Amino acid sequence: METKQASTRAVTGNILIVDLNSGETRVEHPQPDTYRKFLGGQGLGVDYLFRNMPAHADPLGPENILGFLPGLLTGSSAYFSGRYSVVAKSPLTGTWGDANSGGFFGPELKRAGFDAVFIHGKAKKPVYLWIKNGEVEIRPADKLWGLDTTETLNALKVELGDKSLRAAAIGPAGEKLSLISAVINDYGRAAARSGIGAVMGSKNLKAVVVRGKGKIELADKNELLSVNRSLADRMKKKPSSFGKMLGVILQPILPLLLRRGGMPMPDVPTMVEGFGKHGTSMLASGSSEMGDMPIKNWSGVGYRDFPMRTRSSKISDENVYRYAKKKYACANCALGCGALLDVEEGPYAIENEHRPEYETLGSFGGMILNDNIESIIKANGICNAYGLDTISAGGTIAFAFECYEKGLLTKEQTDGLELNWGNHEAAIAALEKLAKREPGLGELLADGVKVAAEKIGNGAEQYAIHVGGQELAMHDPRLNPSFGTTYVTDPTPGRHTQGGAGFNEFGLPLITLPGIEIPPTPRREFSGKGKAHAIGSKAVETMDALGICEFSSMAGEYPYLGIINAATGWGITAEEFLEAGERIQDLRQAFNVREGFKPSDFVLPARVLGKPPLETGPNAKVTIDIETMSNEFFREMQWDPTSGRPSRSRLIELGLDYVAEQIHA
C-alpha cells in the first residue's frame, strides 16, 4: 500500500480508509493545513465524519464511520503524549461520540504509518484489521469472536507471531452491542465512553491490530528533548519536609477539613509523588468526604453514609496499593500512575489486573456503599475483560440497587439476587450478568440506565442518573457546579474530562497558557464563569487532539507551545492553541445540531441539581443554577442557547464554511 513522507513534521501524512463492505482499503493524504487546523485525534476525526457521514445515520448501521486516531504529538516522544481517540456517532446518546485511551496502541499506530484509520461499512463475518509498517490486511476473526479482550490479545500474538504487537479490541459486551461497551487496549486501558465498543461490534470488527517501526520526523528533536528534561527535573523534586510534617499534624482532623473545604491542594512534588505511587486511587476517600464522589446513587452523603475513617478509606490509596505487584506507565509518561494488582485468594482472586481508577472506585464503591476493595478490583477486571465502561456499568448497578430498594425490581426480576446497599457479592453477580447480556437481569441492564428505566417504568426514570443516555462521571456538581455545565453542554454529554471550569473550582486547572488570563471561578457562585468555562472547554479539545494526557497538569504548567513548536516548527501561539480547540468544539457541536439535537435535550437529573437539596454534608442546601451557567457558556462560545447552533460568522472565521452552509441552510 502506497504511503508517503509527510511534509508536516510530527505526522505521517497518511490516513487509512477501510471499507468493510467491499474489503477494499486506500490511503488519503490530507493537506498540510488540515493538521494545523485540526491537529490530530478527535480533531481530524470530527472533520472527517462531518464531511463523509450522512446526517441521521443509524449508529449501529453500516453508514456510521468508526475512527481510530493518535494525537498530533502521539509518538513524538514528548512526555505525556501516549493518547489516542476513537470516534463515531454514539449509539448510547445518538450524538457525536468519542472516547480516549492511553497505553501503547496510539504511538504504535503512528509508527505503523497512519495518523488515522477510518472504517466504513460492515463485514459479513467477524474480522480484524492488521496494520504493519504501512501494509494493511483484513483478516477473519471467527476464532476470536466470543473471546474476552485478554484472550483476544493473547491469541493475536500467537496467530501473528509477534509478542510486541498492540491491539484495540472489543470483548463479548461489544459483540452483543451493549450500549455501554468499551474498546480495550493493552489488557486494561479503555476508550470507554460513548458506547464506542458497540459500534465495533455492529461492524463485525473484533480488533484493530498494529505493529510499526516507522520514525516520526520532528522539526527540532533536540529542543523537544530539552523541554522533556525540564519537565523531568521539575517532577524529580521531593515534597518538602515541612509539607510532610504538616500532613502528619493535620491527619487527625483531615476529614473535618475536607468537609469544610479547608484543605489546600498539594504542591507539584506532593502530587507527583502521590500519583506516581497511588494513581487516581489517592483521591477516593478524600473525594467521598468532601462531597465530590457521588454516594448511594447520588442520594447519599459521604461523611454520613460512607465515612472516611471507617469505610471510604478501605477503597483508597494505601488499601489499594497493598495489592500492587508492578508499576505501569503509558507510552512517554514520566509520571507512571498505573499499577498491576493481584488478589491472591478468595472469591475475588485475580492476577495482573490494572489498578481501578478513581472513577471505578466511585462507581463500584461509594455509589453502592461497597467498601470491599477486592470486589472492586474484580469488577474492574470483569469490565476490562468483557469490554465495558466502568462508569456506566457501575452507575447501572447502583441504579438497579435503588430500584430494588424502592420495590421497582423484585427478587424474581433480579434472578434471585438481593441488591441491598453494600452487597458486593450481588453487585459482582449482577455485573457478570450485564457483561454477558444474560436473559433476565443481564438483558435489562446491558444498555445502561436510560434504557433500563424505560423497560422498568413506574417512575424508575427518577433513579436513572444520566444526561442524554450517558451515565454521569463520579464528580458531583453540587460541590463543583461547572461539572454540571460540562455534563449538559458538551457535545458528548455526561463526561467530566471534557474541560470547562469544574477542575478550576476544584483547585486543579488542567491547562494554563502564557498570556491567557482565566477569570476566577468561586465555587458557590453561578454567574460570571462563562469565559473560564469556554477557555477550559477549548483547551481540553486541543489537549485531546494533541494526544496529551490530562494528568500532565500534575507536573505543573505543561509547556504546550514549546512542545508543539519543537515537534512541528509551526510557531503556534496561545491564541492559536485555543482557536484550534474552539474549531474542534464547534464542529462537534455542529454534528449534534445536524442530528437534530437542541440544548433542551440535555438535562441534569433533579437530585444532581440539588432538587430538593441535601440536608446535611458539604453540599447541604445547594441547588445549582444550571441555566445561568449554561447560557453564559453558550454566549462565550457564540452558540445559540435555544438551537445550540454555532454562529455563522464565527464558523466562517474559523474556516468552517462547509459547516456553516449545512447548519445555517
JOWOSUL-V23163 format. One record per residue. RES is the residue in three letters. SS is DSSP state (helix for helix, strand for strand, loop for the rest). PHI is phi in whole degrees, 0 to 359 (* if undefined). Layout:
BEGIN
RES SS PHI
RES SS PHI
END
This chain:
BEGIN
MET loop *
GLU loop 277
THR loop 243
LYS loop 215
GLN loop 285
ALA loop 290
SER loop 279
THR loop 265
ARG loop 290
ALA loop 79
VAL loop 231
THR loop 270
GLY loop 80
ASN loop 239
ILE strand 237
LEU strand 268
ILE strand 248
VAL strand 241
ASP strand 250
LEU loop 287
ASN loop 296
SER loop 260
GLY loop 80
GLU strand 267
THR strand 227
ARG strand 208
VAL strand 241
GLU strand 248
HIS loop 233
PRO loop 299
GLN loop 295
PRO helix 306
ASP helix 289
THR helix 298
TYR helix 294
ARG helix 291
LYS helix 282
PHE helix 242
LEU loop 67
GLY loop 197
GLY helix 52
GLN helix 290
GLY helix 294
LEU helix 298
GLY helix 296
VAL helix 289
ASP helix 297
TYR helix 293
LEU helix 293
PHE helix 296
ARG helix 284
ASN helix 246
MET loop 249
PRO loop 291
ALA loop 299
HIS loop 66
ALA loop 296
ASP loop 294
PRO loop 296
LEU loop 253
GLY loop 253
PRO loop 293
GLU loop 285
ASN loop 294
ILE loop 249
LEU strand 251
GLY strand 236
PHE strand 243
LEU strand 219
PRO strand 293
GLY loop 287
LEU loop 305
LEU loop 266
THR loop 300
GLY loop 88
SER loop 273
SER loop 81
ALA loop 296
TYR loop 302
PHE loop 72
SER loop 256
GLY loop 257
ARG loop 266
TYR strand 218
SER strand 241
VAL strand 242
VAL strand 232
ALA strand 181
LYS strand 288
SER loop 284
PRO loop 284
LEU loop 282
THR loop 245
GLY loop 79
THR loop 264
TRP strand 306
GLY strand 229
ASP strand 212
ALA strand 216
ASN strand 228
SER strand 213
GLY loop 255
GLY loop 87
PHE loop 232
PHE helix 296
GLY helix 302
PRO helix 300
GLU helix 293
LEU helix 298
LYS helix 296
ARG helix 292
ALA loop 285
GLY loop 117
PHE loop 223
ASP loop 271
ALA strand 195
VAL strand 231
PHE strand 245
ILE strand 244
HIS strand 256
GLY loop 76
LYS loop 215
ALA loop 285
LYS loop 291
LYS loop 229
PRO loop 303
VAL strand 221
TYR strand 226
LEU strand 258
TRP strand 246
ILE strand 241
LYS strand 222
ASN loop 49
GLY loop 87
GLU strand 266
VAL strand 231
GLU strand 216
ILE strand 265
ARG strand 242
PRO strand 294
ALA loop 236
ASP loop 304
LYS loop 283
LEU loop 268
TRP loop 297
GLY loop 101
LEU loop 281
ASP loop 283
THR helix 291
THR helix 291
GLU helix 299
THR helix 296
LEU helix 297
ASN helix 296
ALA helix 294
LEU helix 295
LYS helix 297
VAL helix 288
GLU helix 299
LEU helix 265
GLY loop 65
ASP loop 216
LYS loop 285
SER loop 258
LEU loop 294
ARG strand 237
ALA strand 215
ALA strand 248
ALA strand 225
ILE loop 254
GLY loop 257
PRO helix 302
ALA helix 295
GLY helix 292
GLU helix 301
LYS loop 268
LEU loop 62
SER loop 300
LEU loop 287
ILE loop 245
SER strand 275
ALA loop 238
VAL strand 257
ILE strand 244
ASN strand 232
ASP loop 55
TYR loop 68
GLY loop 185
ARG strand 265
ALA strand 235
ALA strand 270
ALA loop 258
ARG helix 273
SER helix 77
GLY helix 69
ILE helix 298
GLY helix 301
ALA helix 293
VAL helix 295
MET helix 301
GLY helix 299
SER helix 295
LYS loop 266
ASN loop 58
LEU strand 255
LYS strand 280
ALA strand 199
VAL strand 247
VAL strand 245
VAL strand 226
ARG strand 208
GLY loop 207
LYS loop 236
GLY loop 291
LYS loop 256
ILE loop 264
GLU loop 282
LEU loop 246
ALA loop 293
ASP loop 213
LYS helix 299
ASN helix 297
GLU helix 293
LEU helix 298
LEU helix 295
SER helix 294
VAL helix 295
ASN helix 302
ARG helix 297
SER helix 294
LEU helix 295
ALA helix 298
ASP helix 299
ARG helix 295
MET helix 283
LYS loop 280
LYS loop 295
LYS loop 270
PRO loop 302
SER loop 292
SER helix 298
PHE helix 296
GLY helix 298
LYS helix 294
MET helix 296
LEU helix 297
GLY helix 298
VAL helix 295
ILE helix 296
LEU helix 278
GLN helix 307
PRO helix 297
ILE helix 250
LEU helix 303
PRO helix 303
LEU helix 296
LEU helix 298
LEU helix 295
ARG helix 294
ARG loop 263
GLY loop 69
GLY loop 260
MET loop 260
PRO loop 291
MET loop 291
PRO loop 296
ASP loop 283
VAL helix 302
PRO helix 302
THR helix 291
MET helix 295
VAL helix 298
GLU helix 296
GLY helix 293
PHE helix 291
GLY helix 297
LYS helix 270
HIS helix 252
GLY helix 61
THR helix 289
SER helix 296
MET helix 295
LEU helix 270
ALA helix 299
SER helix 292
GLY helix 297
SER helix 295
SER helix 297
GLU helix 292
MET helix 274
GLY loop 96
ASP loop 273
MET loop 286
PRO loop 293
ILE loop 239
LYS loop 53
ASN loop 53
TRP loop 73
SER loop 255
GLY loop 259
VAL loop 230
GLY helix 305
TYR helix 291
ARG helix 268
ASP helix 263
PHE loop 212
PRO loop 296
MET loop 298
ARG loop 297
THR loop 246
ARG loop 227
SER helix 295
SER helix 296
LYS helix 289
ILE helix 242
SER loop 230
ASP helix 27
GLU helix 296
ASN helix 284
VAL helix 269
TYR helix 298
ARG loop 295
TYR loop 264
ALA strand 288
LYS strand 246
LYS strand 200
LYS strand 285
TYR strand 221
ALA loop 231
CYS loop 287
ALA loop 302
ASN loop 59
CYS loop 257
ALA loop 266
LEU loop 262
GLY loop 66
CYS loop 271
GLY strand 265
ALA strand 202
LEU strand 255
LEU strand 243
ASP strand 235
VAL strand 256
GLU loop 280
GLU loop 205
GLY loop 93
PRO loop 293
TYR loop 248
ALA loop 302
ILE strand 198
GLU strand 240
ASN strand 53
GLU strand 268
HIS strand 298
ARG loop 298
PRO loop 300
GLU loop 284
TYR helix 306
GLU helix 301
THR helix 289
LEU helix 298
GLY helix 288
SER helix 289
PHE loop 257
GLY loop 248
GLY helix 302
MET helix 296
ILE helix 238
LEU loop 58
ASN loop 253
ASP loop 253
ASN loop 268
ILE helix 294
GLU helix 296
SER helix 291
ILE helix 288
ILE helix 300
LYS helix 295
ALA helix 300
ASN helix 300
GLY helix 296
ILE helix 296
CYS helix 297
ASN helix 293
ALA helix 291
TYR helix 275
GLY loop 80
LEU strand 229
ASP loop 286
THR helix 294
ILE helix 295
SER helix 292
ALA helix 296
GLY helix 296
GLY helix 297
THR helix 288
ILE helix 296
ALA helix 298
PHE helix 301
ALA helix 297
PHE helix 301
GLU helix 290
CYS helix 298
TYR helix 294
GLU helix 299
LYS loop 276
GLY loop 82
LEU loop 276
LEU loop 239
THR loop 269
LYS loop 298
GLU loop 294
GLN loop 289
THR loop 268
ASP loop 59
GLY loop 88
LEU loop 280
GLU loop 265
LEU loop 276
ASN loop 267
TRP loop 308
GLY loop 88
ASN loop 279
HIS helix 290
GLU helix 299
ALA helix 292
ALA helix 297
ILE helix 294
ALA helix 297
ALA helix 294
LEU helix 298
GLU helix 297
LYS helix 295
LEU helix 300
ALA helix 298
LYS helix 272
ARG loop 51
GLU loop 292
PRO loop 305
GLY loop 97
LEU helix 299
GLY helix 300
GLU helix 296
LEU helix 299
LEU helix 262
ALA loop 296
ASP loop 251
GLY loop 92
VAL helix 287
LYS helix 297
VAL helix 294
ALA helix 298
ALA helix 296
GLU helix 295
LYS helix 289
ILE helix 286
GLY loop 67
ASN loop 56
GLY loop 87
ALA helix 298
GLU helix 302
GLN helix 291
TYR helix 259
ALA loop 269
ILE loop 268
HIS strand 204
VAL strand 232
GLY loop 65
GLY loop 108
GLN strand 263
GLU strand 298
LEU loop 286
ALA loop 291
MET loop 271
HIS loop 225
ASP loop 275
PRO loop 295
ARG loop 291
LEU loop 266
ASN loop 240
PRO loop 301
SER helix 291
PHE helix 298
GLY helix 298
THR helix 301
THR helix 297
TYR helix 301
VAL helix 257
THR helix 252
ASP loop 289
PRO loop 299
THR loop 250
PRO loop 292
GLY loop 82
ARG loop 247
HIS helix 277
THR helix 276
GLN helix 269
GLY loop 84
GLY loop 94
ALA loop 261
GLY helix 299
PHE helix 290
ASN helix 295
GLU helix 298
PHE helix 286
GLY loop 89
LEU loop 232
PRO loop 300
LEU loop 286
ILE loop 219
THR loop 234
LEU loop 232
PRO loop 298
GLY loop 84
ILE loop 255
GLU loop 269
ILE loop 260
PRO loop 300
PRO loop 296
THR loop 230
PRO loop 304
ARG loop 304
ARG loop 264
GLU loop 255
PHE loop 261
SER loop 260
GLY loop 92
LYS loop 253
GLY helix 301
LYS helix 293
ALA helix 299
HIS helix 293
ALA helix 295
ILE helix 298
GLY helix 296
SER helix 295
LYS helix 296
ALA helix 296
VAL helix 290
GLU helix 299
THR helix 295
MET helix 304
ASP helix 294
ALA helix 292
LEU helix 281
GLY loop 84
ILE loop 265
CYS loop 288
GLU helix 294
PHE helix 283
SER helix 301
SER helix 294
MET helix 294
ALA helix 270
GLY loop 90
GLU loop 290
TYR loop 281
PRO loop 278
TYR helix 305
LEU helix 296
GLY helix 297
ILE helix 293
ILE helix 300
ASN helix 288
ALA helix 293
ALA helix 282
THR helix 252
GLY loop 78
TRP loop 287
GLY loop 75
ILE loop 292
THR loop 258
ALA helix 298
GLU helix 295
GLU helix 291
PHE helix 303
LEU helix 289
GLU helix 295
ALA helix 298
GLY helix 295
GLU helix 296
ARG helix 299
ILE helix 295
GLN helix 294
ASP helix 297
LEU helix 289
ARG helix 299
GLN helix 294
ALA helix 297
PHE helix 303
ASN helix 291
VAL helix 299
ARG helix 297
GLU loop 281
GLY loop 97
PHE loop 277
LYS loop 234
PRO helix 306
SER helix 291
ASP helix 282
PHE loop 241
VAL loop 233
LEU loop 286
PRO loop 303
ALA helix 304
ARG helix 292
VAL helix 286
LEU helix 289
GLY loop 89
LYS loop 237
PRO loop 284
PRO loop 289
LEU strand 296
GLU loop 268
THR loop 213
GLY loop 93
PRO loop 300
ASN loop 255
ALA strand 298
LYS loop 65
VAL loop 264
THR loop 235
ILE loop 277
ASP loop 269
ILE helix 290
GLU helix 295
THR helix 297
MET helix 296
SER helix 294
ASN helix 296
GLU helix 293
PHE helix 293
PHE helix 302
ARG helix 296
GLU helix 294
MET helix 276
GLN loop 62
TRP strand 253
ASP loop 292
PRO loop 290
THR loop 267
SER loop 267
GLY loop 80
ARG loop 287
PRO strand 297
SER loop 295
ARG helix 300
SER helix 296
ARG helix 290
LEU helix 301
ILE helix 293
GLU helix 300
LEU loop 275
GLY loop 79
LEU loop 252
ASP helix 302
TYR helix 295
VAL helix 283
ALA helix 302
GLU helix 298
GLN helix 280
ILE helix 271
HIS loop 247
ALA loop 297
END
